[in-house]
Amino acid sequence: PLFADDGEVAEALYARLAGFAAGGPLFLDAPENNPAAMALVQRYGMIEVFGCARMYLGPPPDVVHQRIFGVTTFELG
């Protein structure tokens, strides 16, 4: 997961965490409904390898999507 108050903080967290990958593969499930998250993945040259749709039974939860830069799990969001 990658949660941050804004794109600048998200990028700082991402850059620090990416250092632990030591050149290995790195995946970030960035939500398309957050333009700052999409800008982040574009800046780092990431490409989409898998897509999925978010669905809700009933009304969608009250979530601040602008703070979600990486989804925790597909099951939990």
N, CA, C and O atoms as CSV, one atom per row, in Angstrom:
chain,resi,resn,atom,element,x,y,z
A,1,PRO,N,N,0.833,-1.204,0.000
A,1,PRO,CA,C,0.000,0.000,0.000
A,1,PRO,C,C,0.866,1.251,0.000
A,1,PRO,O,O,1.992,1.243,0.496
A,2,LEU,N,N,0.340,2.292,-0.546
A,2,LEU,CA,C,1.026,3.588,-0.508
A,2,LEU,C,C,-0.028,4.666,-0.298
A,2,LEU,O,O,-0.801,4.986,-1.202
A,3,PHE,N,N,-0.045,5.216,0.905
A,3,PHE,CA,C,-0.980,6.273,1.265
A,3,PHE,C,C,-0.183,7.521,1.618
A,3,PHE,O,O,0.823,7.436,2.322
A,4,ALA,N,N,-0.622,8.669,1.136
A,4,ALA,CA,C,0.072,9.927,1.419
A,4,ALA,C,C,-0.906,11.084,1.308
A,4,ALA,O,O,-1.948,10.977,0.662
A,5,ASP,N,N,-0.554,12.187,1.945
A,5,ASP,CA,C,-1.410,13.371,1.902
A,5,ASP,C,C,-1.379,14.070,0.553
A,5,ASP,O,O,-2.336,14.749,0.182
A,6,ASP,N,N,-0.275,13.908,-0.191
A,6,ASP,CA,C,-0.187,14.541,-1.510
A,6,ASP,C,C,0.866,13.825,-2.358
A,6,ASP,O,O,1.558,12.923,-1.885
A,7,GLY,N,N,0.970,14.244,-3.606
A,7,GLY,CA,C,1.878,13.602,-4.540
A,7,GLY,C,C,3.338,13.716,-4.158
A,7,GLY,O,O,4.118,12.794,-4.398
A,8,GLU,N,N,3.716,14.833,-3.567
A,8,GLU,CA,C,5.112,15.028,-3.165
A,8,GLU,C,C,5.519,14.032,-2.080
A,8,GLU,O,O,6.590,13.429,-2.153
A,9,VAL,N,N,4.670,13.866,-1.088
A,9,VAL,CA,C,4.939,12.911,-0.012
A,9,VAL,C,C,4.920,11.490,-0.573
A,9,VAL,O,O,5.770,10.673,-0.220
A,10,ALA,N,N,3.963,11.196,-1.439
A,10,ALA,CA,C,3.877,9.864,-2.043
A,10,ALA,C,C,5.149,9.537,-2.812
A,10,ALA,O,O,5.660,8.420,-2.724
A,11,GLU,N,N,5.660,10.500,-3.563
A,11,GLU,CA,C,6.875,10.248,-4.340
A,11,GLU,C,C,8.077,10.023,-3.430
A,11,GLU,O,O,8.913,9.167,-3.719
A,12,ALA,N,N,8.179,10.770,-2.344
A,12,ALA,CA,C,9.277,10.569,-1.397
A,12,ALA,C,C,9.202,9.176,-0.775
A,12,ALA,O,O,10.219,8.494,-0.649
A,13,LEU,N,N,8.001,8.756,-0.388
A,13,LEU,CA,C,7.824,7.413,0.172
A,13,LEU,C,C,8.154,6.347,-0.866
A,13,LEU,O,O,8.856,5.379,-0.572
A,14,TYR,N,N,7.643,6.529,-2.078
A,14,TYR,CA,C,7.897,5.564,-3.147
A,14,TYR,C,C,9.400,5.432,-3.409
A,14,TYR,O,O,9.917,4.319,-3.498
A,15,ALA,N,N,10.094,6.551,-3.532
A,15,ALA,CA,C,11.526,6.523,-3.828
A,15,ALA,C,C,12.292,5.793,-2.728
A,15,ALA,O,O,13.204,5.018,-3.015
A,16,ARG,N,N,11.930,6.036,-1.489
A,16,ARG,CA,C,12.604,5.362,-0.367
A,16,ARG,C,C,12.314,3.872,-0.375
A,16,ARG,O,O,13.223,3.058,-0.208
A,17,LEU,N,N,11.060,3.512,-0.567
A,17,LEU,CA,C,10.691,2.097,-0.591
A,17,LEU,C,C,11.298,1.375,-1.787
A,17,LEU,O,O,11.685,0.212,-1.675
A,18,ALA,N,N,11.384,2.045,-2.922
A,18,ALA,CA,C,11.944,1.429,-4.129
A,18,ALA,C,C,13.392,1.024,-3.911
A,18,ALA,O,O,13.870,0.080,-4.539
A,19,GLY,N,N,14.091,1.717,-3.038
A,19,GLY,CA,C,15.472,1.361,-2.735
A,19,GLY,C,C,15.603,-0.037,-2.161
A,19,GLY,O,O,16.642,-0.675,-2.326
A,20,PHE,N,N,14.578,-0.523,-1.496
A,20,PHE,CA,C,14.612,-1.862,-0.924
A,20,PHE,C,C,14.446,-2.950,-1.977
A,20,PHE,O,O,14.735,-4.115,-1.704
A,21,ALA,N,N,13.991,-2.599,-3.163
A,21,ALA,CA,C,13.823,-3.589,-4.235
A,21,ALA,C,C,15.168,-3.980,-4.834
A,21,ALA,O,O,15.271,-5.011,-5.498
A,22,ALA,N,N,16.181,-3.182,-4.613
A,22,ALA,CA,C,17.547,-3.475,-5.061
A,22,ALA,C,C,17.603,-3.880,-6.531
A,22,ALA,O,O,18.278,-4.845,-6.888
A,23,GLY,N,N,16.898,-3.149,-7.374
A,23,GLY,CA,C,16.940,-3.430,-8.805
A,23,GLY,C,C,16.006,-4.534,-9.255
A,23,GLY,O,O,15.908,-4.810,-10.450
A,24,GLY,N,N,15.323,-5.168,-8.324
A,24,GLY,CA,C,14.375,-6.223,-8.678
A,24,GLY,C,C,13.059,-5.629,-9.143
A,24,GLY,O,O,12.901,-4.408,-9.179
A,25,PRO,N,N,12.115,-6.487,-9.497
A,25,PRO,CA,C,10.819,-5.976,-9.966
A,25,PRO,C,C,10.085,-5.236,-8.848
A,25,PRO,O,O,10.182,-5.578,-7.670
A,26,LEU,N,N,9.360,-4.226,-9.259
A,26,LEU,CA,C,8.610,-3.405,-8.314
A,26,LEU,C,C,7.237,-3.139,-8.914
A,26,LEU,O,O,7.128,-2.677,-10.050
A,27,PHE,N,N,6.204,-3.427,-8.157
A,27,PHE,CA,C,4.837,-3.261,-8.639
A,27,PHE,C,C,4.093,-2.301,-7.723
A,27,PHE,O,O,4.217,-2.367,-6.500
A,28,LEU,N,N,3.323,-1.413,-8.328
A,28,LEU,CA,C,2.497,-0.472,-7.580
A,28,LEU,C,C,1.118,-0.468,-8.220
A,28,LEU,O,O,0.965,-0.102,-9.385
A,29,ASP,N,N,0.123,-0.876,-7.457
A,29,ASP,CA,C,-1.250,-0.889,-7.953
A,29,ASP,C,C,-1.854,0.495,-7.736
A,29,ASP,O,O,-2.556,0.736,-6.753
A,30,ALA,N,N,-1.569,1.395,-8.670
A,30,ALA,CA,C,-2.011,2.787,-8.560
A,30,ALA,C,C,-3.440,2.924,-9.068
A,30,ALA,O,O,-3.754,2.459,-10.164
A,31,PRO,N,N,-4.309,3.555,-8.285
A,31,PRO,CA,C,-5.697,3.727,-8.716
A,31,PRO,C,C,-5.825,4.819,-9.780
A,31,PRO,O,O,-5.265,5.907,-9.641
A,32,GLU,N,N,-6.560,4.513,-10.827
A,32,GLU,CA,C,-6.724,5.460,-11.935
A,32,GLU,C,C,-7.511,6.703,-11.548
A,32,GLU,O,O,-7.415,7.727,-12.224
A,33,ASN,N,N,-8.292,6.629,-10.466
A,33,ASN,CA,C,-9.097,7.791,-10.081
A,33,ASN,C,C,-8.306,8.803,-9.247
A,33,ASN,O,O,-8.881,9.758,-8.724
A,34,ASN,N,N,-7.004,8.601,-9.121
A,34,ASN,CA,C,-6.138,9.575,-8.459
A,34,ASN,C,C,-5.123,10.083,-9.486
A,34,ASN,O,O,-4.138,9.401,-9.767
A,35,PRO,N,N,-5.353,11.273,-10.048
A,35,PRO,CA,C,-4.444,11.804,-11.074
A,35,PRO,C,C,-2.995,11.926,-10.600
A,35,PRO,O,O,-2.071,11.728,-11.389
A,36,ALA,N,N,-2.787,12.246,-9.325
A,36,ALA,CA,C,-1.419,12.365,-8.815
A,36,ALA,C,C,-0.731,11.003,-8.779
A,36,ALA,O,O,0.475,10.916,-9.010
A,37,ALA,N,N,-1.476,9.949,-8.496
A,37,ALA,CA,C,-0.908,8.596,-8.515
A,37,ALA,C,C,-0.530,8.204,-9.937
A,37,ALA,O,O,0.515,7.593,-10.163
A,38,MET,N,N,-1.380,8.555,-10.886
A,38,MET,CA,C,-1.080,8.243,-12.284
A,38,MET,C,C,0.138,9.033,-12.766
A,38,MET,O,O,0.941,8.517,-13.543
A,39,ALA,N,N,0.278,10.269,-12.314
A,39,ALA,CA,C,1.449,11.072,-12.674
A,39,ALA,C,C,2.718,10.454,-12.094
A,39,ALA,O,O,3.766,10.463,-12.739
A,40,LEU,N,N,2.626,9.923,-10.890
A,40,LEU,CA,C,3.775,9.282,-10.252
A,40,LEU,C,C,4.257,8.088,-11.067
A,40,LEU,O,O,5.451,7.967,-11.344
A,41,VAL,N,N,3.341,7.209,-11.451
A,41,VAL,CA,C,3.766,6.027,-12.206
A,41,VAL,C,C,4.300,6.419,-13.586
A,41,VAL,O,O,5.198,5.760,-14.111
A,42,GLN,N,N,3.765,7.465,-14.164
A,42,GLN,CA,C,4.274,7.930,-15.461
A,42,GLN,C,C,5.681,8.497,-15.327
A,42,GLN,O,O,6.527,8.259,-16.190
A,43,ARG,N,N,5.944,9.242,-14.256
A,43,ARG,CA,C,7.287,9.807,-14.044
A,43,ARG,C,C,8.344,8.717,-13.915
A,43,ARG,O,O,9.489,8.905,-14.325
A,44,TYR,N,N,7.961,7.579,-13.345
A,44,TYR,CA,C,8.912,6.490,-13.155
A,44,TYR,C,C,8.876,5.480,-14.301
A,44,TYR,O,O,9.508,4.427,-14.224
A,45,GLY,N,N,8.142,5.798,-15.351
A,45,GLY,CA,C,8.127,4.951,-16.540
A,45,GLY,C,C,7.464,3.600,-16.348
A,45,GLY,O,O,7.774,2.648,-17.063
A,46,MET,N,N,6.559,3.509,-15.393
A,46,MET,CA,C,5.861,2.242,-15.159
A,46,MET,C,C,4.827,2.015,-16.252
A,46,MET,O,O,4.282,2.958,-16.826
A,47,ILE,N,N,4.573,0.751,-16.523
A,47,ILE,CA,C,3.559,0.382,-17.504
A,47,ILE,C,C,2.531,-0.529,-16.844
A,47,ILE,O,O,2.823,-1.223,-15.870
A,48,GLU,N,N,1.337,-0.510,-17.391
A,48,GLU,CA,C,0.278,-1.362,-16.850
A,48,GLU,C,C,0.526,-2.801,-17.271
A,48,GLU,O,O,0.730,-3.087,-18.451
A,49,VAL,N,N,0.507,-3.716,-16.286
A,49,VAL,CA,C,0.646,-5.138,-16.580
A,49,VAL,C,C,-0.624,-5.902,-16.232
A,49,VAL,O,O,-0.801,-7.045,-16.655
A,50,PHE,N,N,-1.504,-5.277,-15.466
A,50,PHE,CA,C,-2.749,-5.931,-15.077
A,50,PHE,C,C,-3.731,-4.850,-14.658
A,50,PHE,O,O,-3.351,-3.907,-13.963
A,51,GLY,N,N,-4.961,-4.970,-15.061
A,51,GLY,CA,C,-5.982,-4.012,-14.674
A,51,GLY,C,C,-7.155,-4.713,-14.024
A,51,GLY,O,O,-7.406,-5.891,-14.277
A,52,CYS,N,N,-7.859,-3.998,-13.200
A,52,CYS,CA,C,-9.069,-4.554,-12.597
A,52,CYS,C,C,-10.034,-3.409,-12.311
A,52,CYS,O,O,-9.649,-2.240,-12.310
A,53,ALA,N,N,-11.273,-3.759,-12.073
A,53,ALA,CA,C,-12.317,-2.768,-11.814
A,53,ALA,C,C,-12.722,-2.834,-10.350
A,53,ALA,O,O,-12.815,-3.915,-9.769
A,54,ARG,N,N,-12.959,-1.687,-9.769
A,54,ARG,CA,C,-13.437,-1.624,-8.390
A,54,ARG,C,C,-14.960,-1.643,-8.420
A,54,ARG,O,O,-15.588,-0.838,-9.108
A,55,MET,N,N,-15.545,-2.572,-7.667
A,55,MET,CA,C,-17.000,-2.701,-7.633
A,55,MET,C,C,-17.468,-2.695,-6.181
A,55,MET,O,O,-16.760,-3.162,-5.289
A,56,TYR,N,N,-18.647,-2.168,-5.958
A,56,TYR,CA,C,-19.221,-2.103,-4.618
A,56,TYR,C,C,-20.627,-2.676,-4.643
A,56,TYR,O,O,-21.341,-2.550,-5.637
A,57,LEU,N,N,-21.016,-3.300,-3.553
A,57,LEU,CA,C,-22.394,-3.709,-3.348
A,57,LEU,C,C,-23.019,-2.604,-2.510
A,57,LEU,O,O,-22.686,-2.452,-1.335
A,58,GLY,N,N,-23.900,-1.850,-3.092
A,58,GLY,CA,C,-24.463,-0.691,-2.408
A,58,GLY,C,C,-23.651,0.546,-2.736
A,58,GLY,O,O,-22.855,0.544,-3.675
A,59,PRO,N,N,-23.851,1.605,-1.961
A,59,PRO,CA,C,-23.133,2.851,-2.255
A,59,PRO,C,C,-21.636,2.699,-1.977
A,59,PRO,O,O,-21.238,1.959,-1.077
A,60,PRO,N,N,-20.815,3.400,-2.750
A,60,PRO,CA,C,-19.371,3.322,-2.498
A,60,PRO,C,C,-19.023,3.941,-1.146
A,60,PRO,O,O,-19.692,4.871,-0.697
A,61,PRO,N,N,-17.979,3.427,-0.499
A,61,PRO,CA,C,-17.591,3.985,0.799
A,61,PRO,C,C,-17.064,5.410,0.649
A,61,PRO,O,O,-16.603,5.809,-0.420
A,62,ASP,N,N,-17.141,6.155,1.725
A,62,ASP,CA,C,-16.650,7.531,1.744
A,62,ASP,C,C,-15.136,7.494,1.963
A,62,ASP,O,O,-14.661,7.439,3.098
A,63,VAL,N,N,-14.395,7.524,0.866
A,63,VAL,CA,C,-12.938,7.396,0.899
A,63,VAL,C,C,-12.326,8.615,0.222
A,63,VAL,O,O,-12.845,9.098,-0.784
A,64,VAL,N,N,-11.233,9.107,0.768
A,64,VAL,CA,C,-10.507,10.218,0.151
A,64,VAL,C,C,-9.538,9.616,-0.868
A,64,VAL,O,O,-8.401,9.280,-0.535
A,65,HIS,N,N,-9.999,9.484,-2.104
A,65,HIS,CA,C,-9.215,8.816,-3.142
A,65,HIS,C,C,-7.907,9.527,-3.450
A,65,HIS,O,O,-6.961,8.893,-3.919
A,66,GLN,N,N,-7.831,10.820,-3.201
A,66,GLN,CA,C,-6.619,11.576,-3.500
A,66,GLN,C,C,-5.449,11.186,-2.604
A,66,GLN,O,O,-4.311,11.568,-2.879
A,67,ARG,N,N,-5.710,10.434,-1.538
A,67,ARG,CA,C,-4.635,10.014,-0.630
A,67,ARG,C,C,-4.181,8.588,-0.891
A,67,ARG,O,O,-3.250,8.111,-0.244
A,68,ILE,N,N,-4.821,7.899,-1.827
A,68,ILE,CA,C,-4.454,6.514,-2.132
A,68,ILE,C,C,-3.598,6.506,-3.393
A,68,ILE,O,O,-4.071,6.839,-4.480
A,69,PHE,N,N,-2.342,6.125,-3.236
A,69,PHE,CA,C,-1.408,6.074,-4.355
A,69,PHE,C,C,-1.070,4.636,-4.719
A,69,PHE,O,O,-0.601,4.371,-5.826
A,70,GLY,N,N,-1.301,3.715,-3.810
A,70,GLY,CA,C,-1.095,2.296,-4.067
A,70,GLY,C,C,-2.118,1.512,-3.278
A,70,GLY,O,O,-2.230,1.672,-2.063
A,71,VAL,N,N,-2.860,0.668,-3.959
A,71,VAL,CA,C,-3.935,-0.111,-3.341
A,71,VAL,C,C,-3.332,-1.194,-2.448
A,71,VAL,O,O,-2.333,-1.817,-2.807
A,72,THR,N,N,-3.942,-1.415,-1.283
A,72,THR,CA,C,-3.453,-2.416,-0.337
A,72,THR,C,C,-3.608,-3.819,-0.902
A,72,THR,O,O,-2.620,-4.535,-1.064
A,73,THR,N,N,-4.821,-4.213,-1.200
A,73,THR,CA,C,-5.102,-5.489,-1.856
A,73,THR,C,C,-6.335,-5.279,-2.718
A,73,THR,O,O,-7.106,-4.345,-2.500
A,74,PHE,N,N,-6.509,-6.133,-3.676
A,74,PHE,CA,C,-7.701,-6.026,-4.509
A,74,PHE,C,C,-8.951,-6.329,-3.694
A,74,PHE,O,O,-10.021,-5.790,-3.977
A,75,GLU,N,N,-8.824,-7.189,-2.683
A,75,GLU,CA,C,-9.975,-7.575,-1.881
A,75,GLU,C,C,-10.387,-6.477,-0.905
A,75,GLU,O,O,-11.576,-6.306,-0.636
A,76,LEU,N,N,-9.423,-5.735,-0.375
A,76,LEU,CA,C,-9.720,-4.711,0.625
A,76,LEU,C,C,-9.715,-3.302,0.061
A,76,LEU,O,O,-10.327,-2.403,0.638
A,77,GLY,N,N,-9.034,-3.098,-1.058
A,77,GLY,CA,C,-8.916,-1.742,-1.597
A,77,GLY,C,C,-7.761,-1.080,-0.959
A,77,GLY,O,O,-7.469,0.077,-1.261
